[in-house]
Each structure stands twice: as C-alpha cells, then as structure tokens.
Amino acid sequence: MVNDVTARDIQGQWGGQWFKGKSLDGSCPLGPWVVTRDELPDPSSLRLCLTVNGVVKQDANTRDMIHPVDSLIEWLSVGMTLLPGMLIASGTPEGVGFARTPPEFLKAGDVMEAEVECIGTLRNRMVTP
C-alpha cells in the first residue's frame, strides 16, 4: 500500500510540476507490509479507503482502476527493467483534497488512515517539517 501524499504548495511553486510535489522526503509512506500475488484472493477486487481524522475521503475498489495491474506491468516493462521486489504505485481513487469543493489540504496533526482490504491499514500523522 502506498499513501502518495503530495505537497500541493510546492507543486504550485514549481509551475504545477507533479514530480517536485511528490518527491519530498517522507511524503510517500508504504506499508504496513508488502504482500505477494499469492496472498490475495483477488487483487482486481479490493476495497480501498482513506480517512482523514476519521472522515472518509476516498472509498473505491481496485476493479474501478482505469488500467488493470497486468496492463500497468506490461506497459512499464517496455523500455524499463522491472526487477523482483519493485513497487508500482498505480494511482489514487477520486476524492483527493485539492479537487474537492472547496479544496481541502492536510495540516499538522491530521491523521490519515489508508486501508486496502485484505492487506491492512497504514496510519500517518501529518507533522510540520
């Protein structure tokens, strides 16, 4: 599980460049553990949920992904060597804070809990850098 936290303020200062807003130290927590394909009953049908301070912000299912995992692997493997143990972040469900009306941004003290069915919950508290 990947909690892809984006520093929208920094992203905006760099002309909207996604790379800069997604590359800060500590901005992409992983876990609570990594599982292999044989440990999941059906990876194409897992509930994904994200709460902030106990309020559901994202609630979706892997079956709703635009591109299935096998297609992502096939596409990435063209011109890129994929090695055993590499992790691929596959995107996020609708409901991200900056796209809400009005926009919502995380602040110090907020607690995010990202959950993937059959895997577990990744809990992170926002801190001031």
Secondary structure as GFF3:
##gff-version 3
##sequence-region A 1 129
A	DSSP	alpha_helix	8	13	.	.	.	ID=ss1
A	DSSP	alpha_helix	18	21	.	.	.	ID=ss2
A	DSSP	three_ten_helix	37	39	.	.	.	ID=ss3
A	DSSP	beta_strand	47	52	.	.	.	ID=ss4
A	DSSP	beta_strand	55	61	.	.	.	ID=ss5
A	DSSP	three_ten_helix	62	64	.	.	.	ID=ss6
A	DSSP	alpha_helix	69	76	.	.	.	ID=ss7
A	DSSP	three_ten_helix	97	99	.	.	.	ID=ss8
A	DSSP	beta_strand	111	116	.	.	.	ID=ss9
A	DSSP	beta_strand	120	125	.	.	.	ID=ss10
###
